[in-house]
């Protein structure tokens, strides 16, 4: 893989900010010294496994656990009676009201999805727990299933609390879209069935709970993205005070939204530890993750775009219908909300009407898989743009550039972000040598090749709200940075150390970063929605500045100079004339205070990243196999703290976007049985599936936060799928797919080619 050079503006010689430093986290991981949930086993630790429903919907007519309880090594078998009366998981009413179904911890009357937990076996060993599962007698009377959102809207209500199964509805509009459509010269339509995807983190979900009866205190170890939320939600559900719960996220092997919310399984583990007075651990298998972890995408979307004869976009109408599954995690409404609110994306469309709904279905729950509604919106919009270019006979890049919103400066007071979409597309044309590339593709087509070029432009809102940070000078002279945000493999410790080191004028190695432990860090939201650097990083920046000012005042008293004359470096603090010097450790010993600052920072507005992508793809006419020959990806994420980590995030997002476009799809049959229940059937991209990548960065600092950063953790998964799919559909011409149903597997493309030849 190749990457374009990072702009020199990101790498000043006297700055650790913007330097492509290697991840400090990797040394321990490469030596096998990481600490994941399954590496922890307190003395007397018990193992928990779940009995899950083998049907997607039905009435439970019998549940006999006597034989399982009698087996050697079995400590307990928990059923609904053991968790009855506990609280519900709160659901974020983001963007408007929600009508969530009950929070099902364990069920004893009915099942609403394949894999729903019915009982839990707790045993001395994992194998003993598995053996006991085989001895539980569960009888279920099947009922008709509602697996798709369309079927759920037309079917009977699965829960009395959610009439018509409609749990979320969001609508955004501006101007008079209908009038604009009536005046249009060209109207194009697109319909997409987005694949249901599995986040597939390297480490599955896992929870370890330990109850201290003397102190009435619960300790939770979890691979969570949101330790402080886990703490508060678990305390509320169990009827405890937040101070009675400590949540710890050690090394986390990926998350992608899968681990953003508390699950019924987490509650069962905690309740088991509290009832039994011993540590209890549950680690999901890969099959359990595919079956019962939150899924992503899965929406049905339709859109219509109106244009005049010169290709000016006049109006947009779009509708999204999401399958929520049988229960809603905390962020379950986010995909539907995001899909609706980010349209019309980067385009200057003045009249639009967008509706997004989410309905309860007899499937696994829908969660905030990387992108969370943004990829669905971008794919629909970019397909409409390609259809419009085709009908108008216009170059698709020219059509986009003609309609991009004008650049704006933005300002912190209004919370409005800055943008320059035209500059990015101009750079894309230059880096790809666009005109020459199109001519070459035309020549290859004339020789009989099935080759195509696809484009996409996208926006990525980077989260809202607040985050916390604490920065302190330690007695040994090191600087400690504690964040309410968290990490799950992004290199967060490295980037946060760079931010704080920059302020103090020290090396990143002199900064200790604390995260993931609610007993050692200030309360925060966590790592999701591409918010950790823009909001969490900004909180650390401000706390570091305050702490540095305190250190300067303390040093000035010791150095007999004005605070403004105090300079810092890795050795310590000195006066500007360098006649006097005090080390960091000496300052810590002699200071009147701890040179500590703790703040809660709330972003003035939401930073919106943006970018553009170009893909070249070919289709083998004998087999239908697709190959992505080339992929050029440009982004503007504002200030880049660490370009190496930034490019790693984009690489990962592109890989997941490629999986969505070409390979990945969870499939239920008509009875609700999961046909893709293992990685033998669910195809993840491999290294040899990845194309050569050409990456480039613009850096327009965002005015919405003091760091000037925008999120980019999800950008690859937003911009890559439309470009790849547009390239393949371009290669299929003159053939056409009436409904786009990714992934475009070799079979799908082969059948499309055969139909074209009929």
Secondary structure, DSSP 8 states (H G I E B T S, - for coil): -------GGG--TT-STT-----TTHHHHHTT----GGG---TT-EEEEEEE-SSSSEEEEEEE-HHHHTSTTEEEEE-HHHHTT--------TTS-B------SS-SSEE-STT-EEEEEEESSHHHHHHHHTT-EEEEEE-----SHHHHHHS--SSTTSGGGEEEEEEEEES-HHHHHHT-SEEEEEEEE--EEE---SS--EEEEEEETTTTEEEEEE--S-HHHHHHHHHHHHT--GGGEEEE--S----TTTTSS--HHHHHHHHHHHHHSS-EEEE--HHHHHHHS-EEE--EEEEEEEE-TT--EEEEEEEEEEEEESS--TTTTHHHHHHHHTTTTTB---EEEEEEEEEE-SSS-B---TTTTHHHHHHHHHHHHHHHHHHHT--HHHHHHHHB---B--BTTTTB--B-HHHHHHHHHHHHTHHHHHHHHHHHHHTT--EEEEEEEEEEE---SEEEEEEEE-TTS-EEEEESS--SSS-HHHHHHHHHHHHHTS-GGGEEEE-SBTTTS-----S-TT-IIIIIIHHHHHHHHHHHHHHHHHHHHHHTS-GGGEEEETTEEEETT-S-EEEHHHHHHH-SS---EEEEEE-SS--EEEEEEEEEEEE-TTT--EEEEEEEEEEE-BS-S-HHHHHHHHHHHHHHHHHHHHT----B-TT--BS--STTTS----GGG--EEEEEEE----TTSTT-B---TTHHHHHHHHHHHHHHHHHHTT---SSB-S---HHHHHHHHHHHH-
